[in-house]
Amino acid sequence: MTDFTAARINMVESQVRCNAVTDLRLIAAMADVPRENFVPEVRRGVAYMDEDLRLTDAGQGEARYLMEPRAFAKLAQLAEISESDRVLDIGCATGYSTAVLARLAQSVIGLEESEELAGAARSALGELQIANASIVTGKLREGWAKDAPYDVIFFNGSVQVEPAALFDQLAEGGRLAVIMGEGATAQGHVFVKSNGVVSGRAAFDAIVHPLPGFAIEESFVF
């Protein structure tokens, strides 16, 4: 049987700390939240591997993944989440990211398109008795305007285009953390709203699977 506690400690030491993640609150959260609770039972033995972990099987729609620990940790650190922040977690899937971010923020809303994944997220969060997080369903690219503005908007996967449509859901001083690009050219970015203007910067390289709804639309050339 897998020793999940040992695997979790090894993940933190070999994938998180050694990759310039120094936020002690984030490190503690990732060392405490049982990642194996958020993956299908047949894949729990590889819950702590150092790459994206597929959550859905063929026939379950567009493939969805749990973002690799290194990229997740670096992106979460980039968002600089404080105890007073309200967070929108886009593409929360089975809720692992929501659970970790809930340890850092005042409250977290996990947004998911798949009813099946959203149900799994609610169940996992309930089992861990995480009271400051909730799961909603809707189109990822639309965000969740109902409860905006947010201090942090966090993306669980890469996007091909700048998610400018969601900048309106950021509070003044808010941060949007996302991995932009494809393959080896992708980078973790943070966008900050200051005096109503949003500006961004790239911070690190990362290769993660894309989120649905954020691809560049193909156009016909005549």
C-alpha positions in Angstrom: 0.0 0.0 0.0 1.1 3.6 -0.7 2.2 5.6 2.3 0.4 8.8 1.3 1.8 10.8 4.2 5.4 10.0 3.1 4.5 10.7 -0.5 3.1 14.1 0.4 6.2 15.0 2.3 8.4 13.9 -0.6 6.2 15.9 -3.0 6.8 19.1 -0.9 10.5 18.5 -0.6 11.3 17.3 -4.1 8.8 19.2 -6.2 7.9 22.4 -4.3 10.6 23.7 -2.0 13.4 23.0 -4.5 11.6 25.1 -7.1 11.8 28.4 -5.4 8.5 28.1 -3.5 9.1 29.8 -0.2 5.6 30.7 1.0 5.4 28.8 4.2 1.6 29.0 4.4 1.4 27.4 1.0 4.0 24.8 1.8 2.1 23.9 4.9 -1.2 23.6 3.1 0.2 21.3 0.4 1.9 19.2 3.1 -1.5 18.8 4.8 -4.2 18.5 2.1 -4.5 14.8 1.1 -4.1 15.0 -2.7 -5.0 11.3 -3.1 -8.6 12.2 -2.0 -9.0 14.3 -5.1 -8.1 11.7 -7.8 -10.0 8.6 -9.0 -9.4 5.6 -6.7 -7.6 3.7 -9.4 -5.0 6.5 -9.8 -4.4 7.2 -6.1 -1.1 5.4 -6.2 0.3 8.1 -8.5 -1.5 11.1 -6.9 1.9 12.7 -6.1 3.7 12.2 -9.3 5.6 15.2 -10.8 3.4 15.7 -13.9 -0.3 16.5 -14.6 -2.6 13.7 -13.5 -5.5 12.8 -15.8 -8.8 12.8 -13.9 -11.2 11.8 -16.6 -11.4 8.7 -18.9 -12.2 8.4 -22.6 -15.9 9.1 -23.2 -16.1 11.6 -20.4 -15.8 14.7 -22.6 -12.7 16.8 -22.9 -9.8 15.5 -20.9 -9.2 17.1 -17.5 -6.2 17.1 -15.4 -4.9 17.8 -11.9 -2.1 20.3 -12.4 1.4 19.1 -11.5 2.5 20.1 -7.9 5.4 22.3 -9.0 3.4 24.4 -11.5 0.5 24.6 -9.1 2.6 25.8 -6.2 4.5 28.4 -8.2 1.3 29.8 -9.6 -0.4 29.9 -6.2 2.7 31.7 -4.8 2.6 34.2 -7.6 -1.0 35.1 -6.7 0.2 36.2 -3.2 -3.0 35.0 -1.4 -3.7 36.5 2.0 -6.0 35.5 4.8 -8.5 38.3 3.8 -8.7 37.4 0.1 -11.7 36.1 -1.8 -10.6 33.7 -4.5 -12.2 32.4 -7.7 -10.7 29.0 -8.6 -11.3 28.5 -12.3 -11.4 24.8 -13.5 -11.3 23.4 -10.0 -12.1 19.9 -11.3 -12.2 17.6 -8.3 -11.4 20.4 -5.8 -7.8 19.8 -4.8 -6.8 23.4 -5.7 -9.9 24.7 -3.9 -8.9 22.8 -0.8 -5.4 24.2 -0.8 -6.4 27.8 -1.6 -9.0 27.6 1.2 -6.1 27.2 3.7 -4.7 30.5 2.5 -7.7 32.7 1.8 -10.8 33.9 3.6 -13.1 32.2 1.1 -12.8 30.3 -2.2 -15.4 29.6 -5.0 -14.4 26.7 -7.2 -15.8 27.0 -10.7 -16.3 23.9 -12.8 -18.1 23.1 -16.0 -18.5 19.3 -15.5 -21.3 18.4 -13.1 -19.6 15.1 -12.4 -16.3 16.7 -11.4 -18.2 19.4 -9.4 -20.0 16.6 -7.5 -16.7 14.9 -6.7 -15.2 18.2 -5.5 -18.2 18.9 -3.2 -17.9 15.4 -1.8 -14.1 15.7 -1.2 -14.3 19.1 0.4 -17.2 17.9 2.6 -15.2 14.9 3.8 -12.4 17.3 4.8 -14.9 19.7 6.5 -13.6 22.7 4.6 -16.2 25.3 5.4 -14.9 28.4 3.6 -15.1 26.9 0.1 -18.0 26.2 -2.3 -18.3 24.7 -5.7 -20.4 26.2 -8.6 -21.0 25.1 -12.1 -20.8 27.2 -15.2 -18.7 28.0 -18.3 -15.1 28.5 -17.3 -14.5 31.3 -19.8 -17.3 33.4 -18.2 -16.0 33.2 -14.7 -18.5 33.7 -11.9 -19.7 37.3 -12.0 -22.5 36.7 -9.5 -20.0 37.0 -6.5 -17.4 39.3 -8.1 -15.2 41.1 -7.5 -12.4 38.8 -6.4 -9.0 39.5 -4.9 -7.6 36.5 -6.7 -8.6 34.6 -9.8 -6.7 31.4 -10.2 -6.6 29.2 -13.3 -6.1 25.4 -13.1 -4.6 24.8 -16.5 -3.1 26.7 -19.4 -4.8 29.1 -21.8 -3.9 30.2 -25.3 -5.2 33.7 -25.0 -5.1 36.4 -22.4 -8.3 36.0 -20.3 -9.1 39.7 -20.5 -12.8 39.0 -20.3 -12.3 38.1 -16.6 -10.4 41.3 -15.7 -13.7 42.9 -14.9 -14.2 40.4 -12.1 -11.0 41.5 -10.3 -11.2 43.8 -7.4 -8.9 46.8 -7.2 -5.5 45.5 -6.3 -6.7 42.0 -7.4 -4.4 39.4 -9.0 -5.2 36.9 -11.8 -2.7 34.0 -11.9 -2.6 31.9 -15.1 -0.3 29.8 -17.3 -0.4 31.2 -20.8 0.8 29.5 -24.0 1.3 26.0 -25.3 3.9 23.3 -24.7 7.4 24.5 -23.9 6.6 28.1 -24.6 4.0 28.4 -21.8 4.7 30.7 -18.9 3.1 31.4 -15.5 1.7 35.0 -15.5 0.2 37.3 -13.0 -2.1 40.2 -13.9 -2.7 43.0 -11.4 -5.4 45.6 -11.4 -4.2 49.0 -10.2 -6.3 52.2 -10.6 -8.7 50.2 -12.8 -5.9 49.2 -15.2 -4.6 45.7 -15.6 -1.0 44.9 -16.4 0.8 41.5 -16.4 4.1 39.9 -16.3 5.6 36.4 -16.9 7.3 34.8 -14.0 8.3 31.1 -14.8 8.1 28.4 -17.4 5.6 25.6 -17.1 4.1 22.9 -19.3 0.6 22.0 -18.2 -2.6 20.8 -20.0 -5.1 23.4 -21.2 -8.4 24.3 -19.8 -11.5 24.1 -22.0 -12.9 27.2 -23.5 -9.7 29.3 -23.7 -8.2 28.2 -27.1 -7.6 30.6 -30.0 -10.7 30.5 -32.2 -9.9 29.3 -35.7 -10.9 31.6 -38.5 -11.3 31.1 -42.2 -9.1 32.9 -44.6 -10.6 33.7 -48.0 
